Amino acid sequence: MRYAVGEPTKPGGRSGSSAKGQAEDSAEWQISPAPIGFGGGFVTGIDIASDGSRMVCNTDVFNGYIREAGETRWRHLLRQDNLAPTDFDPRPDNGKVLRAQVESGANNGTYCTRIAPSDPRVIYTAWNAFLYRSIDAGKSFRRTPLPPKAFLSDTGPSRRFNRSIDVHPRDPAQVIVGTNGDGCYASTDGFATFRELKLPGTGKDFSGTPGRYLVAWAPDGGAWVHVFGVGLYHAPMGIAGQLLFAGGPATASCLVVGKDGAVYVCEFRTSATQIPDALHILREGQWRRGKDTLNADQVAVDPFDPMHLVWANENSGQWWQSFDGGATSIDFGNERRGAGESKWLSDSGKAVFPAQILFDPVRRGRLWICEGVGVNYCDLPAKTSDPVVFHDVNAGISEFVSTCGLSAAGNPVALLGVMDKGVWQVSGDTEKGWAYSPPPGTIADPSAVAHVRSLDNASDDPDFVVGLFQQDGSNGWSSDWGRSFQSFPPPPGQQNWLPGGDCAVSTRNNIIIAQGNRGSAWWTKTGGLRTEDWHPVSFGGYSPVASWLNAYYVHRDCIAADKTRPGVFAALVNNIYKLPNNDDAIGRDIAGLWLNRNGGEGDWEHRIKGTLAPLGAQNYTLSQFWQARLAYVPGRSGELLYANCEGTNRYDQLMWLQDDGAKIKGLPAYRLLAFDFGMPAPGADRPAIYFYGTHGKVQGLYVTFDWFETEPVLISRFPNSSFDYVSAGLGLVGDMSRFGRCYLGFGGNGWVRAELTAGHARAAATQNPPLSASRLPGG
């Protein structure tokens, strides 16, 4: 069973009381979003109340957001205080349903959200395979009786197809809901009851994902449904009537009906082949294609003038306007970004990747765009020759997928890593921007998509940081604590570094990098600035040893440098190596913990053979191949902590390795997803240990200031109202420069910061502060 995380934080920073029978959070801790830039991720859909009173948006990887008119920031759409406890504690595991038709994707985002046009208090949203309804403007959501369905929020290109929920223009109880090939459903009573519409199944898009049923109500009460792979259907009498085939393109990414009843369908590509006139228009019973609508992917119809259209292609290379219903068009591809709520986006030339475009129902000429880095608007100029300026409206949205981070003693700036936008420098309540390592021979591109997978710094130069990046990035080094990076050349025999992996840095010149995607590991003792500086790592007579990490996205921190002893590395190795013909094979047992005292050079000492486990332990995970963390204890020579960070086996625990693994002791923390070290308490000789896992049968974020001499402190069960999953393996950063602070990272909700409140932080804490009886972890 997988556990959810997320709990609202009340004003003043104290977490809300939990449901009856649940352990409460520690009231001494304040939890707030870490100040990395707003936005990120992919905002896949948007809707605006007909009276302009509120907006909602969908995301591909976490939850949805709502923003009332006049508010300065977005808020989570679904929260502990507006859902029934059975919806999040524990969160229903619908993985089998969501993956019934496709094997990839976590599908943690909101699939589609729609505000009823005739009653802005009524909101429908699909999340975690369920359909929810609110009748009080989002103050509460209740699950409808519709069984779990394939709402694939982050899988394949159809994640950004719009829209798949629509509400009757005059009756908020009449609703149509489409899925990813899992049926199309209709209700006349707000989904208290429902029926499946008689329609063909959808075909698959080029990623192998079942396409969506796209749905739309017409102003006259007629219903339209586009079946991906088949075409458009029409029920002139509404959902109670018969659905008739209306033709149109077989595949579509967008379905919109104007106030004059005209229907617009954007044909979706099934390959790299261009679609010259992709916008299909059905007006007065006749189909035609919009002229000069190359690869049109999303279309918006002006509610003040149904003949005024705007459409954009998939990668925002072209934008068009039409004032005659698509008969003619004007390319206004001179858009740029102006000032907004995200500093890293404002006044820049960063690209736009639109998922949905929508005219404002109240303010004439204002166009809303949700896209790859958030929500934007632009006011279309009176002269089509004037520039179109996008302004982001992202405050409160944190859709970055956290990956890893780093903190150093004496340095107030923490490095927090994410997918898409590399490494952010965070200090207190401010951020100092993001950086990544560009590929060799190129300069940093402000529009780059760069995923950081591992970070470490040197013992002899703490500002020297190594980071592993991919997609538009590479592996590289920074001499200014992550403000800028330069690339390492790839090792011998490779044109590029393989993406992902793990790095460990002893000194500025002594580095080991284990590559992801089944790559081998390499060491250097001369800085790694030349290809010939990199040498293959050898274990048990095998070199190179490959398959340290089977995939770039696996967070496997399997190499550690002992900062108290330059040149000393430990590594956890699986029983996989390379044959002379470069095939992978399982042969001599090289699994276990290895030690090298010569900077990675030469053969290594096999300290522990096989799986790591305390003496006498039973039922622990035999395979430690996936998400995991191995780390030397700061300031304690020869001591390590290790945890399998799958978080699925209740017998897997945090392990304390002494004398480089000669002795293993289990610590009372189980089912870990992440752990890290923090600044020691006053008078303590060991660092704090922060961990997200289970203690006493209660899962949450914990800290121990006295190395488990007393009960660890439960900081929060659901940090910062987040139901998202903690990033397994590396999603926790303890602050080594500030006592009582840590950062927790999520799979689609960025990072949050937890810290002791001022009064408690000043007090000496040589042991864990006592918990009241009501807050003692049970079990």
C-alpha positions in Angstrom: 0.0 0.0 0.0 1.2 3.5 -0.8 0.6 6.3 1.6 -0.4 9.9 0.8 1.1 13.0 2.2 -0.4 16.4 2.7 -2.0 18.5 5.4 -3.2 22.1 5.5 -1.2 24.6 7.5 -3.3 27.0 9.4 -2.5 30.7 9.7 0.6 31.1 12.0 2.2 28.0 10.4 0.7 25.4 12.7 -0.7 22.3 11.0 -4.4 21.6 11.4 -5.7 19.0 13.8 -6.0 15.6 12.3 -9.0 13.3 12.0 -10.1 11.4 15.0 -7.6 8.7 16.0 -4.8 10.1 14.0 -1.5 11.4 15.5 -1.3 15.2 15.4 1.5 17.2 14.0 4.1 18.9 16.3 2.8 22.4 17.0 6.3 23.7 17.4 7.1 23.5 13.7 6.2 25.9 10.9 5.7 24.5 7.4 5.6 26.7 4.3 6.4 26.4 0.6 10.1 26.7 -0.1 10.6 29.9 -2.2 11.6 28.5 -5.5 10.0 30.2 -8.5 6.2 30.0 -9.0 5.0 27.8 -11.9 6.8 24.9 -13.4 5.5 21.5 -14.5 2.6 21.5 -17.0 -0.7 23.3 -16.3 -2.9 21.4 -18.7 -6.2 23.1 -18.5 -8.0 26.2 -17.2 -11.6 27.3 -16.6 -13.1 30.7 -15.6 -16.4 31.3 -13.9 -18.9 33.0 -16.2 -19.1 36.0 -13.9 -15.3 36.1 -13.4 -15.6 35.2 -9.7 -13.0 32.5 -9.8 -10.6 30.5 -11.9 -9.5 26.9 -11.7 -6.6 25.1 -13.4 -5.4 21.5 -13.9 -1.9 20.1 -13.6 -0.4 17.0 -15.0 1.5 15.8 -11.9 -0.2 17.2 -8.8 -3.7 18.2 -7.8 -5.3 21.4 -9.2 -5.5 25.0 -8.2 -8.2 27.6 -7.5 -8.0 31.4 -7.4 -10.8 33.7 -6.3 -11.2 37.1 -8.0 -9.1 39.6 -6.0 -6.8 37.0 -4.5 -3.1 37.4 -4.9 -2.2 33.7 -5.3 -3.6 30.3 -6.2 -4.5 27.7 -3.6 -4.7 23.9 -3.8 -8.1 22.8 -5.2 -8.2 19.6 -3.2 -7.1 19.7 0.4 -7.5 17.9 3.7 -10.1 20.4 4.9 -12.3 20.0 1.9 -12.2 16.2 1.2 -13.5 13.3 3.2 -10.6 11.5 5.1 -11.2 8.3 3.1 -10.0 10.2 0.0 -6.5 10.8 1.3 -5.7 9.0 4.5 -4.6 6.7 3.1 -5.0 7.8 -0.4 -6.9 5.2 -2.4 -4.5 3.2 -4.6 -6.0 3.4 -8.1 -2.8 2.5 -9.9 -4.3 -0.6 -11.5 -7.2 1.4 -12.8 -5.1 4.3 -14.1 -2.7 1.9 -15.7 -5.3 -0.5 -17.1 -4.7 0.9 -20.6 -1.2 2.3 -20.3 1.8 1.4 -18.2 3.4 4.7 -17.7 2.6 7.8 -15.7 1.8 8.5 -12.1 -1.5 10.3 -12.9 -1.5 12.4 -9.8 -2.8 15.6 -11.3 -6.3 16.8 -11.9 -7.5 15.4 -15.2 -10.0 18.1 -15.9 -11.9 20.8 -13.9 -15.0 22.6 -15.0 -17.1 25.4 -13.4 -20.8 25.3 -14.1 -21.6 28.2 -16.4 -25.0 28.9 -14.8 -23.8 28.5 -11.2 -20.2 29.3 -10.4 -20.5 27.6 -7.0 -20.7 24.2 -8.7 -17.3 22.7 -9.7 -16.5 19.3 -11.1 -13.0 17.8 -11.1 -11.5 14.4 -11.8 -8.5 13.3 -9.7 -6.9 10.0 -8.7 -9.4 8.1 -10.9 -12.5 9.6 -9.2 -14.9 12.3 -10.2 -15.6 15.0 -7.5 -18.3 17.7 -7.2 -18.4 20.9 -5.1 -21.6 23.0 -4.7 -19.9 25.6 -2.4 -17.2 27.1 -4.7 -14.6 24.6 -3.6 -15.0 24.8 0.1 -15.8 21.1 0.0 -15.6 18.3 -2.6 -17.4 15.0 -2.4 -16.7 12.0 -4.5 -19.4 11.0 -6.9 -20.6 7.4 -7.2 -18.8 7.0 -10.6 -16.4 4.1 -10.2 -12.6 4.7 -10.7 -11.9 5.5 -14.3 -8.8 6.0 -16.5 -8.3 9.7 -16.0 -4.7 9.8 -17.3 -3.6 13.3 -16.2 0.1 13.0 -17.0 0.3 10.3 -19.6 1.0 10.8 -23.3 0.1 13.9 -25.4 -3.5 13.6 -24.5 -2.8 15.0 -21.0 -3.3 18.4 -22.5 -6.3 17.7 -24.7 -9.4 19.8 -23.8 -11.9 19.4 -22.5 -13.2 16.2 -21.1 -15.7 17.5 -18.6 -18.5 19.9 -19.6 -21.6 21.3 -17.8 -24.8 22.3 -19.4 -25.0 26.0 -20.1 -28.2 26.4 -18.0 -28.4 23.4 -15.7 -25.4 22.7 -13.4 -26.6 19.1 -12.8 -26.3 18.0 -16.4 -22.8 16.9 -17.0 -20.8 14.9 -19.6 -17.5 13.3 -18.6 -15.0 11.6 -20.9 -12.1 9.3 -20.0 -9.0 7.9 -21.7 -10.7 5.0 -23.5 -12.6 4.0 -20.4 -16.0 5.2 -21.5 -17.9 8.5 -21.7 -20.6 9.2 -19.1 -23.5 11.5 -18.6 -25.7 12.6 -15.7 -28.7 14.8 -15.2 -28.4 15.0 -11.4 -24.8 16.0 -10.7 -23.6 12.4 -11.0 -25.7 11.1 -8.2 -26.7 8.7 -10.9 -25.2 8.3 -14.4 -25.1 6.3 -17.5 -22.5 5.4 -20.1 -23.1 6.9 -23.5 -23.2 4.5 -26.4 -20.1 5.4 -28.3 -17.1 3.5 -29.9 -14.0 3.1 -27.9 -11.1 5.5 -28.5 -8.0 4.7 -30.5 -4.5 5.3 -29.2 -2.2 8.2 -29.8 1.3 7.9 -31.1 2.6 7.3 -27.5 0.3 4.3 -27.1 -2.1 6.1 -24.7 -5.8 5.8 -25.3 -7.1 9.1 -26.6 -9.7 11.1 -24.7 -13.3 11.6 -25.3 -13.6 15.3 -25.7 -17.0 16.8 -24.8 -18.9 20.1 -25.2 -22.4 21.5 -24.7 -23.8 23.7 -27.4 -25.8 26.9 -26.4 -29.0 25.2 -27.5 -28.5 22.3 -25.2 -27.2 19.9 -27.8 -24.2 17.7 -26.8 -21.0 17.0 -28.8 -18.5 14.2 -28.2 -15.4 13.6 -30.1 -14.1 10.0 -30.0 -10.4 9.9 -30.5 -9.6 7.8 -33.5 -13.2 7.9 -34.9 -14.6 11.4 -35.1 -17.3 13.7 -33.9 -20.8 12.7 -32.5 -23.8 15.0 -31.9 -26.9 14.6 -29.8 -29.2 17.4 -30.9 -31.6 16.8 -28.1 -29.0 16.6 -25.4 -27.7 13.6 -23.5 -31.2 12.1 -23.3 -31.3 11.9 -27.1 -29.5 9.8 -29.7 -25.9 10.4 -30.6 -25.4 10.8 -34.4 -22.0 10.6 -36.2 -21.1 14.0 -37.5 -17.8 13.3 -39.2 -14.8 15.6 -38.8 -11.2 14.6 -38.2 -10.6 11.2 -36.6 -8.1 12.5 -34.1 -8.4 15.7 -32.1 -6.7 17.7 -29.4 -9.4 20.4 -28.8 -13.2 20.7 -29.1 -14.9 24.0 -28.7 -18.4 25.2 -29.5 -19.0 28.9 -30.0 -22.0 30.9 -28.9 -23.3 30.9 -32.5 -23.3 27.0 -32.4 -20.3 26.6 -34.7 -18.0 23.7 -33.8 -14.2 23.8 -33.9 -12.0 20.8 -33.8 -8.2 20.8 -33.9 -6.9 17.7 -35.7 -4.1 16.0 -33.8 -1.1 14.6 -35.5 -0.4 10.9 -35.4 3.2 11.2 -36.4 5.8 13.9 -37.2 4.0 14.6 -40.5 2.7 18.2 -40.7 -1.0 18.9 -40.9 -1.4 22.0 -43.2 -5.0 23.0 -42.3 -5.5 21.4 -38.9 -8.5 23.5 -37.7 -11.8 21.9 -38.8 -14.9 24.0 -38.7 -18.5 22.8 -38.7 -20.9 25.7 -39.3 -24.6 25.3 -40.4 -24.1 21.6 -41.2 -21.0 22.1 -43.4 -17.4 21.1 -42.7 -14.5 23.2 -43.9 -10.9 23.7 -42.9 -9.4 26.9 -41.6 -6.9 28.4 -44.0 -3.2 28.6 -42.9 -3.8 26.6 -39.7 -0.6 24.6 -39.8 -0.6 22.1 -36.9 -3.3 24.1 -35.0 -3.5 22.4 -31.7 -5.7 24.5 -29.4 -8.4 27.1 -30.4 -10.4 29.7 -28.4 -13.6 31.4 -29.5 -14.4 35.0 -28.2 -17.6 35.0 -26.1 -18.2 38.6 -27.2 -17.7 37.9 -30.9 -18.1 34.3 -32.0 -16.4 35.1 -35.3 -13.2 36.1 -33.5 -10.9 33.1 -33.1 -7.4 32.5 -31.8 -5.5 29.3 -32.3 -1.9 28.1 -31.7 0.1 25.1 -32.7 1.5 22.6 -30.2 4.9 24.2 -29.6 3.8 27.8 -29.8 5.8 28.3 -33.0 2.8 30.1 -34.6 -0.3 32.0 -33.3 -3.1 33.1 -35.5 -6.2 35.3 -35.2 -9.3 35.3 -37.4 -12.2 37.8 -37.3 -14.4 36.0 -39.8 -14.8 32.6 -38.2 -11.7 31.1 -39.7 -12.3 32.0 -43.3 -9.1 34.1 -43.2 -6.4 34.4 -40.6 -3.5 36.7 -39.5 -0.3 35.3 -38.0 0.6 37.3 -35.0 3.7 35.2 -34.0 5.4 38.1 -32.3 4.5 37.2 -28.8 6.9 37.8 -25.9 6.8 37.6 -22.1 6.4 40.8 -20.0 6.2 41.3 -16.2 4.4 38.7 -14.2 4.3 36.9 -10.9 7.2 34.6 -11.7 10.5 36.4 -11.7 12.2 33.7 -13.7 9.7 34.1 -16.5 9.1 37.9 -16.5 10.5 40.0 -19.3 12.1 37.1 -21.2 12.0 35.3 -24.4 11.2 31.9 -22.9 9.1 29.7 -25.1 5.4 29.0 -24.5 4.0 25.4 -24.8 0.2 25.9 -24.8 -2.1 23.2 -23.5 -5.3 25.3 -23.6 -6.2 28.8 -24.6 -9.4 30.5 -23.4 -11.0 34.0 -23.7 -11.9 35.8 -20.6 -15.7 35.7 -20.2 -15.8 39.2 -18.6 -12.9 41.2 -19.9 -13.1 41.6 -23.7 -10.0 40.9 -25.6 -8.2 39.1 -22.8 -6.8 35.6 -23.6 -5.7 33.1 -21.0 -3.0 30.5 -21.8 -2.2 27.5 -19.6 1.1 25.9 -20.7 4.3 24.1 -19.8 5.4 26.5 -17.1 2.1 27.8 -15.7 -0.8 30.2 -16.4 -0.5 33.4 -18.5 -2.8 36.1 -20.0 -2.4 38.6 -22.8 -4.6 41.5 -23.8 -4.9 41.3 -27.6 -3.9 44.7 -29.1 -6.2 46.7 -31.3 -3.6 46.6 -34.1 -2.6 43.1 -35.1 0.8 44.4 -35.9 1.5 45.4 -32.3 3.4 42.9 -30.1 1.4 40.4 -28.0 2.7 40.4 -24.4 2.1 37.5 -22.1 2.0 38.0 -18.3 2.3 35.0 -16.1 -0.2 34.6 -13.2 1.5 31.8 -11.2 1.8 32.9 -7.6 0.9 30.0 -5.4 1.5 27.4 -8.1 4.4 25.0 -7.5 4.4 22.3 -10.1 8.1 21.5 -10.0 8.9 17.9 -9.6 11.6 17.8 -6.9 14.6 15.6 -7.4 17.5 16.2 -5.0 19.1 18.9 -3.0 22.2 20.0 -1.0 23.1 22.0 2.1 26.5 22.8 3.6 27.6 23.8 7.1 28.1 27.6 7.3 26.3 28.2 4.0 22.8 29.8 4.4 21.9 29.0 0.8 20.3 25.6 0.1 20.3 24.1 -3.4 17.0 22.5 -4.3 16.8 20.5 -7.5 13.8 19.9 -9.7 12.9 18.5 -13.1 12.7 21.1 -15.9 14.5 23.9 -14.2 17.7 22.5 -12.7 18.9 23.8 -9.4 17.4 26.7 -7.4 19.4 28.7 -4.8 17.2 29.3 -1.8 18.0 31.4 1.3 15.3 32.1 3.9 12.3 33.4 2.2 14.0 34.3 -1.1 15.3 32.5 -4.1 18.3 33.6 -6.2 17.3 32.0 -9.5 18.1 28.7 -11.1 21.0 27.2 -13.0 22.1 24.0 -14.8 25.0 22.6 -16.7 24.6 23.1 -20.5 26.1 20.5 -22.9 29.7 20.9 -23.9 30.3 23.8 -26.3 27.0 25.5 -25.6 25.9 28.4 -23.3 23.1 28.3 -20.8 19.7 28.7 -22.5 17.0 30.5 -20.3 14.3 28.3 -22.0 16.2 25.0 -21.4 14.5 22.0 -19.9 17.1 20.5 -17.5 16.5 17.8 -14.9 19.0 17.6 -12.1 19.4 14.1 -10.7 22.3 14.3 -8.2 24.3 16.9 -6.4 27.4 16.8 -4.1 30.1 19.2 -3.0 33.8 19.0 -2.2 35.4 18.7 1.3 38.3 21.0 0.4 36.2 23.6 -1.4 32.6 23.6 -0.1 31.5 25.9 -2.9 32.5 23.4 -5.5 29.4 21.4 -6.6 29.0 18.6 -9.1 25.5 18.2 -10.7 24.1 15.6 -13.1 21.7 17.1 -15.6 20.0 15.8 -18.7 17.7 16.6 -21.6 19.0 20.1 -22.4 21.8 19.7 -19.9 24.9 17.6 -19.1 27.0 16.6 -16.2 29.0 19.5 -14.9 30.6 21.5 -12.0 30.1 24.8 -10.3 32.7 26.8 -8.3 30.1 29.3 -7.0 27.7 27.0 -5.1 25.4 26.3 -8.0 24.9 29.8 -9.4 26.5 28.7 -12.7 27.8 25.4 -14.1 30.3 24.2 -16.7 30.2 20.8 -18.4 32.5 17.9 -17.9 33.6 16.2 -21.2 32.2 12.7 -21.5 34.4 9.7 -20.5 36.4 7.7 -23.1 34.3 5.9 -25.7 31.2 7.9 -25.2 29.9 10.8 -27.2 27.8 12.0 -24.2 27.2 11.2 -20.6 24.2 9.0 -20.1 21.4 10.8 -18.4 20.6 10.5 -14.7 22.8 8.7 -12.2 24.6 9.5 -9.0 27.7 11.5 -8.1 30.0 11.6 -5.1 32.7 14.3 -4.5 35.6 13.9 -2.1 37.7 16.8 -3.2 37.5 19.2 -6.0 39.7 16.9 -8.1 38.4 13.6 -6.8 35.0 12.7 -8.2 33.0 9.6 -9.0 30.0 9.6 -11.4 27.8 6.5 -11.8 25.6 6.9 -14.9 21.9 6.2 -15.3 20.3 4.2 -18.1 22.4 1.1 -17.3 25.7 3.0 -17.7 29.0 2.4 -16.0 30.8 4.4 -13.3 33.8 6.6 -13.7 36.4 8.1 -11.3 38.8 11.0 -11.7 41.5 12.3 -9.4 42.5 15.2 -11.7 39.3 17.2 -11.9 37.7 15.5 -14.9 38.2 18.5 -17.2 39.5 16.2 -20.0 38.1 13.0 -21.4 41.3 11.2 -20.5 40.8 12.2 -16.9 37.9 9.7 -16.4 38.6 6.1 -15.6 36.2 3.1 -15.2 35.4 1.9 -11.7 36.3 -1.8 -11.0 34.7 -4.2 -8.5 35.8 -7.8 -7.9 37.9 -7.8 -11.1 35.1 -6.5 -13.3 35.6 -3.3 -15.2 33.6 -1.4 -16.2 30.7 -2.3 -13.9 27.4 -1.3 -15.5 23.7 -1.0 -14.6 24.2 1.0 -11.4 20.8 2.6 -12.3 18.5 1.0 -14.8 16.8 4.3 -15.7 17.6 8.0 -15.5 14.6 8.8 -13.4 15.5 6.3 -10.6 16.7 8.2 -7.5 19.5 5.8 -6.4 22.1 7.5 -4.3 24.5 4.5 -4.2 27.9 6.2 -3.8 29.1 8.2 -0.8 32.3 10.1 -0.1 33.6 10.3 3.5 34.3 14.0 3.8 36.5 13.4 6.9 38.9 11.2 4.9 39.8 12.5 1.4 39.8 9.7 -1.2 37.5 7.4 0.7 34.4 6.2 -1.0 31.7 3.6 -0.3 29.4 2.1 -2.9 26.4 -0.2 -2.9 26.7 -2.5 -6.0 24.2 -4.8 -7.6 25.1 -8.2 -9.0 25.4 -6.9 -12.6 28.5 -6.4 -14.7 29.7 -6.2 -18.3 30.9 -9.2 -20.3 33.8 -8.7 -22.7 31.3 -8.4 -25.6 29.5 -5.6 -23.6 26.4 -7.7 -22.8 25.0 -7.5 -19.3 25.2 -10.7 -17.3 24.8 -12.1 -13.8 27.8 -14.0 -12.8 30.2 -13.7 -9.9 28.4 -12.3 -6.8 29.6 -8.7 -6.6 26.5 -7.4 -4.8 27.0 -5.5 -1.6 28.9 -2.7 0.0 32.4 -1.9 -1.3 35.0 0.5 0.0 37.9 2.3 -1.7 40.6 4.4 0.0 42.3 5.5 -3.1 39.9 8.0 -4.7 38.1 5.2 -6.6 41.3 3.9 -8.3 42.0 0.2 -8.4 39.9 -2.6 -7.0 37.6 -2.1 -4.0 37.3 -4.0 -0.7 34.1 -6.0 -0.4 32.9 -4.9 3.1 29.4 -6.5 3.0 28.4 -9.2 0.6 24.8 -9.2 -0.7 21.9 -7.2 0.7 22.5 -4.8 3.6 20.5 -5.8 6.7 21.0 -5.7 10.5 22.0 -9.0 12.2 18.9 -11.0 12.8 16.6 -8.9 10.6 13.8 -10.8 8.8 11.5 -10.1 5.9 13.5 -7.2 4.6 13.7 -6.3 0.9 16.2 -8.6 -0.8 16.6 -6.3 -3.8 18.1 -2.9 -3.1 18.3 -2.0 -6.8 15.7 0.8 -6.9 15.2 4.0 -5.0 17.8 4.1 -2.2 20.2 6.3 -0.3 23.7 5.6 1.1 25.4 8.5 2.9 28.4 9.1 5.2 27.5 10.8 8.5 28.9 14.3 8.5 31.8 14.7 10.9 31.8 11.0 11.8 34.6 9.0 10.2 33.6 5.6 8.9 29.9 5.9 9.8 27.1 5.7 7.2 23.3 5.6 7.1 21.5 3.5 4.5 17.8 3.0 3.6 16.0 1.3 0.8 13.6 4.2 -0.1 10.9 2.3 -1.8 8.6 2.8 1.2 6.6 -0.3 0.5 8.0 -3.0 2.9 7.2 -2.5 6.5 10.3 -4.4 7.6 12.8 -2.2 5.7 14.4 0.2 8.2 17.0 2.9 8.4 20.4 1.3 9.0 23.4 2.6 10.8 26.7 1.2 9.4 29.8 1.6 11.6 33.4 1.1 10.7 32.6 1.3 7.0 30.0 -1.4 7.3 31.7 -3.8 9.7 28.7 -3.5 12.0 25.1 -2.8 11.0 22.5 -1.6 13.5 18.8 -1.0 12.7 17.3 2.3 13.8 13.6 2.6 14.6 12.5 4.3 11.4 10.8 2.1 8.8 9.4 2.3 5.2 11.5 5.4 4.5 11.1 7.4 1.3 13.9 9.8 2.1 16.3 10.9 4.9 19.0 13.5 5.3 21.2 15.1 8.0 20.7 18.5 9.6 22.7 20.9 11.8 23.4 19.2 15.2 21.6 20.4 18.2 23.5 22.5 20.7 25.9 20.3 22.6 25.2 17.2 20.4 28.1 15.4 18.7 26.0 14.0 15.9 23.9 15.7 13.3 20.1 15.7 13.4 18.4 13.1 11.2 15.3 14.1 9.3 13.3 11.3 7.6 10.0 10.8 5.9 8.8 7.3 6.8 7.1 5.4 9.6 7.7 5.3 13.3 5.3 3.5 15.6 2.9 2.7 12.7 2.5 6.4 11.9 3.9 7.8 8.6 5.1 11.3 8.3 8.0 13.7 8.4 10.2 13.2 11.5 13.4 14.4 13.1 15.6 13.1 15.8 18.2 15.4 17.4 19.7 12.7 19.7 20.3 9.8 17.3 17.1 8.0 18.5 18.0 8.0 22.1 14.5 9.3 22.7 11.3 9.1 20.5 11.8 11.0 17.2 9.5 14.1 16.8 6.7 13.8 14.3 6.8 17.1 12.5 3.9 16.6 10.2 1.8 13.8 8.7 0.7 15.8 5.7 3.2 18.7 5.2 1.7 21.9 3.8 -1.6 20.4 2.7 0.1 18.2 0.2 -1.4 14.9 -0.9 1.4 14.4 -3.4 4.1 11.7 -2.9 7.4 12.5 -1.4 10.2 12.2 -4.0 11.6 8.7 -3.2 15.3 8.5 -2.3 16.5 12.1 -2.4 13.5 14.2 -1.6 14.7 15.5 1.7 17.4 18.1 2.5 18.4 18.9 6.1 19.8 22.3 6.6 23.4 22.0 7.9 23.7 25.8 8.6 20.5 26.4 10.5 19.3 24.3 13.4 15.8 22.9 13.2 15.2 23.4 9.4 14.7 20.9 6.6 13.2 20.9 3.1 10.9 18.2 1.9 10.4 17.6 -1.9 7.4 16.2 -3.7 6.7 14.4 -7.0 4.8 17.4 -8.4 4.4 20.0 -5.7 7.9 21.5 -5.4 9.5 21.8 -2.0 8.3 22.8 1.4 10.3 24.1 4.3 9.8 22.9 7.9 11.5 24.7 10.8 11.2 25.1 14.5 9.5 28.3 15.5 11.8 31.0 16.9 11.3 30.3 20.6 12.0 26.6 20.2 14.9 27.0 17.8 16.7 29.2 20.4 16.4 26.6 23.1 19.2 24.1 23.7 18.0 20.7 22.4 20.5 18.0 23.3 17.6 15.6 23.1 14.3 15.5 21.4 11.7 17.8 22.9 9.0 15.8 24.7 5.7 15.3 23.1 2.4 15.5 24.9 0.4 12.3 25.3 -1.9 13.3 22.5 1.0 13.5 20.1 2.9 10.4 20.9 3.1 8.1 17.9 1.0 5.1 18.4 2.0 1.5 18.1 
